[in-house]
Amino acid sequence: MHQPTTEPRPSIYYNYQVFKPWLPSAHPVQERKKVVIAGSGPAGMVAALELARHGVPSVVVTSELQVSQGSRAIVFTRRSMEILQQVGVAERMTENGLPWLYGNSFYRGQRVFRMESAREDDDRFFPMINIQQQYMEEYLLDACKANPLIDFRWGNKVVKVEQEADFARVTLDTPEGEYTMESEWVVAADGGRSTIRTNMDLMMEGASYEGFFVIADIKIDLPLPTERLAYFDPDWNPGNTILMHREPHGIWRVDYQLPAGETPEEALKPESLKKRIDAQLAMIGHAGAKWEMDWNSVYSARTLTLPDYVHGRVIFTGDAAHLLPIFGVRGANTGFQDAQSLAWHLAFVVKGLASEKLLANHSAERVGAAREIIDEAGKSTRFMAPPSQGFRLLRDAVLSLSLTEEFVRPLYHWRTSRPHEYSHSALNSTGDDNALFKSGPAHGAPPQNVRLGADDFLLDHLGGGFDLLYFTQAAAIPEALQKVVAGTRARGVPLKVIAVGASQPVAGADQTLADADGHFRQRYGVLASGGAYLLRPDQHVCARWLALDANRLQAALNIALPQ
Ligand SMILES: Cc1cc2nc3c(=O)[nH]c(=O)nc-3n(C[C@H](O)[C@H](O)[C@H](O)COP(=O)(O)OP(=O)(O)OC[C@H]3O[C@@H](n4cnc5c(N)ncnc54)[C@H](O)[C@@H]3O)c2cc1C
């Protein structure tokens, strides 16, 4: 019998709420579900909220009775905020998080590189915002609870998944014993130690890096701005790297690499933690500052992915699908993109708007994203924690040269999380003008935001279905295009038409966005009326034209929704 802990998790700044378990005896016999989501981490909850936005109900089952312990993910990217805006929690993240632009790298007491992430006038969100994972989960949970399409079940642990031809049978253990539930689809968002992945005997591909890092969240009053701080090869931890991040509520994360051979048990001893944190504070000029430990943990970097995320009726997402190093703020940020992608692909299959080929596409796109991250994160991991003598020699050369030579300093700038561009997606149009554009987001890219007014941006108006951005100054959308739009909608496919460029409402468009100074057209590389972009429900571009006609639009929609 599954007995999740009912003790609130310890924290000096966050009050953990312990929820009541969902018990089968209090509910009627379960009819077959459309989608069961195992896990209520960031990937599971965003998947549920996005599915609901597409009108698909789901049951979220989660083994614990409270949100996750410790800060875990703390840095969220602009693209994550754009996704969180879609599911209605970006405002709370912005209200409570700490935005930032700069990263600093130090070597031998000298700042050798200062990274600035640009924030343009067209961006609603900062490039990065810091907030602890449990707050983000709390906001997502509130949004799930407010959504009648989401049935949220605490204290329900998936112990078995059996597959039939067109559904899966899920066995759940609860504090009063087991029950089973049938579901057309099961989303395995049950985290890095995924029970479902293990029970299905699925092997991940990739590498695990040697070496451990300690993550310690301390409460301390440090008069420093919210900027990333990275220290290489400090006297108190020779050859190793330390990261520091400010978090809300007076918490700082100190993240340091352990000397080779030291075990996690030794590293987490209170006296060991104290010695190292005191040494780090002394090094940054705050020797003797008072601090209190909130939470600590040890991790090691891994670059692993399942080679396919769809296995019959079970689809893996988030950490259950891949394990990525957190350097460069991967993990939760990747999980949001997984969940957003999964939800629309799955929703369109559930609603019968496309065949299961769409799920194969989802898998190919997200495995591609994981592999891209594995390539990039491998580089930053090798810089942070050189895995061999050769890598260490190279890294140390960069460090020492950086004291005097400007040209090597950008090598400190490891690539941070960015949305994968589905440049080779099977859903991209084959007969459009993608290659002829000189600027603007290309095939598979996420959209570029555009400021429309003081508190009004293009992305506030996109998503949830296909969006057609049609650039025109005419009074109406051409009739032939309107016919294709009407036919598409008649099949149940949500398709919004946004006319860009006219000062008066354009007939046949759901919305008209003026573009008096031509900034929008310029950002999208559309020079003349009649150009257009087709965006998928996850907002990524699947077709763009310098001149759109009805046949080309129909062809693009046919490709994007394979039958
Ligand atoms: C120490 C640490 C530090 C981290 N720091 C960062 C960071 O700085 N930046 C970053 O981006 N990421 C970081 N991460 C990674 C980030 O936390 C994860 O990538 C992210 O939480 C993954 O989300 P997920 O929803 O896939 O899985 P999880 O958040 O792990 O959620 C899994 C869910 O499944 C539930 N569950 C598990 N088994 C079952 C079962 N059998 N049945 C039902 N439910 C089940 C769990 O209770 C949980 O709700 C860190 C992780 C750790 C451990």
PDBQT file of the ligand as one rigid body, heavy atoms in Angstrom, charges set to zero:
ROOT
HETATM    1  C1  LIG A 601      19.087  18.865  -7.225  1.00  0.00    +0.000 C 
HETATM    2  C2  LIG A 601      18.457  19.338  -8.505  1.00  0.00    +0.000 A 
HETATM    3  C3  LIG A 601      18.730  20.616  -8.984  1.00  0.00    +0.000 A 
HETATM    4  C4  LIG A 601      18.155  21.053 -10.181  1.00  0.00    +0.000 A 
HETATM    5  N1  LIG A 601      18.425  22.323 -10.645  1.00  0.00    +0.000 NA
HETATM    6  C5  LIG A 601      17.884  22.724 -11.811  1.00  0.00    +0.000 A 
HETATM    7  C6  LIG A 601      18.117  24.028 -12.330  1.00  0.00    +0.000 A 
HETATM    8  O1  LIG A 601      18.797  24.836 -11.709  1.00  0.00    +0.000 OA
HETATM    9  N2  LIG A 601      17.552  24.376 -13.521  1.00  0.00    +0.000 N 
HETATM   10  C7  LIG A 601      16.751  23.515 -14.237  1.00  0.00    +0.000 A 
HETATM   11  O2  LIG A 601      16.210  23.872 -15.307  1.00  0.00    +0.000 OA
HETATM   12  N3  LIG A 601      16.508  22.287 -13.768  1.00  0.00    +0.000 NA
HETATM   13  C8  LIG A 601      17.071  21.875 -12.581  1.00  0.00    +0.000 A 
HETATM   14  N4  LIG A 601      16.808  20.641 -12.121  1.00  0.00    +0.000 N 
HETATM   15  C9  LIG A 601      16.037  19.749 -12.980  1.00  0.00    +0.000 C 
HETATM   16  C10 LIG A 601      14.559  20.000 -12.866  1.00  0.00    +0.000 C 
HETATM   17  O3  LIG A 601      14.182  19.996 -11.520  1.00  0.00    +0.000 OA
HETATM   18  C11 LIG A 601      13.867  18.896 -13.640  1.00  0.00    +0.000 C 
HETATM   19  O4  LIG A 601      14.387  18.872 -14.954  1.00  0.00    +0.000 OA
HETATM   20  C12 LIG A 601      12.371  19.070 -13.729  1.00  0.00    +0.000 C 
HETATM   21  O5  LIG A 601      11.775  19.056 -12.470  1.00  0.00    +0.000 OA
HETATM   22  C13 LIG A 601      11.786  17.935 -14.576  1.00  0.00    +0.000 C 
HETATM   23  O6  LIG A 601      10.403  18.025 -14.595  1.00  0.00    +0.000 OA
HETATM   24  P1  LIG A 601       9.511  16.745 -14.809  1.00  0.00    +0.000 P 
HETATM   25  O7  LIG A 601       8.117  17.231 -14.700  1.00  0.00    +0.000 OA
HETATM   26  O8  LIG A 601       9.944  16.030 -16.023  1.00  0.00    +0.000 OA
HETATM   27  O9  LIG A 601       9.871  15.756 -13.602  1.00  0.00    +0.000 OA
HETATM   28  P2  LIG A 601       9.802  15.972 -12.041  1.00  0.00    +0.000 P 
HETATM   29  O10 LIG A 601       9.815  17.403 -11.675  1.00  0.00    +0.000 OA
HETATM   30  O11 LIG A 601      10.848  15.100 -11.450  1.00  0.00    +0.000 OA
HETATM   31  O12 LIG A 601       8.371  15.426 -11.668  1.00  0.00    +0.000 OA
HETATM   32  C14 LIG A 601       8.071  14.051 -11.628  1.00  0.00    +0.000 C 
HETATM   33  C15 LIG A 601       6.716  13.876 -10.988  1.00  0.00    +0.000 C 
HETATM   34  O13 LIG A 601       6.323  12.522 -11.066  1.00  0.00    +0.000 OA
HETATM   35  C16 LIG A 601       5.868  12.088  -9.788  1.00  0.00    +0.000 C 
HETATM   36  N5  LIG A 601       6.082  10.642  -9.775  1.00  0.00    +0.000 N 
HETATM   37  C17 LIG A 601       7.247   9.971  -9.734  1.00  0.00    +0.000 A 
HETATM   38  N6  LIG A 601       7.015   8.641  -9.810  1.00  0.00    +0.000 NA
HETATM   39  C18 LIG A 601       5.680   8.490  -9.923  1.00  0.00    +0.000 A 
HETATM   40  C19 LIG A 601       4.813   7.360 -10.055  1.00  0.00    +0.000 A 
HETATM   41  N7  LIG A 601       5.305   6.117 -10.095  1.00  0.00    +0.000 N 
HETATM   42  N8  LIG A 601       3.474   7.566 -10.140  1.00  0.00    +0.000 NA
HETATM   43  C20 LIG A 601       2.957   8.826 -10.111  1.00  0.00    +0.000 A 
HETATM   44  N9  LIG A 601       3.736   9.922  -9.980  1.00  0.00    +0.000 NA
HETATM   45  C21 LIG A 601       5.074   9.749  -9.905  1.00  0.00    +0.000 A 
HETATM   46  C22 LIG A 601       6.669  12.909  -8.801  1.00  0.00    +0.000 C 
HETATM   47  O14 LIG A 601       6.060  12.980  -7.538  1.00  0.00    +0.000 OA
HETATM   48  C23 LIG A 601       6.651  14.256  -9.522  1.00  0.00    +0.000 C 
HETATM   49  O15 LIG A 601       5.439  14.923  -9.310  1.00  0.00    +0.000 OA
HETATM   50  C24 LIG A 601      17.323  20.193 -10.913  1.00  0.00    +0.000 A 
HETATM   51  C25 LIG A 601      17.043  18.926 -10.425  1.00  0.00    +0.000 A 
HETATM   52  C26 LIG A 601      17.602  18.489  -9.233  1.00  0.00    +0.000 A 
HETATM   53  C27 LIG A 601      17.280  17.102  -8.740  1.00  0.00    +0.000 C 
ENDROOT
TORSDOF 0
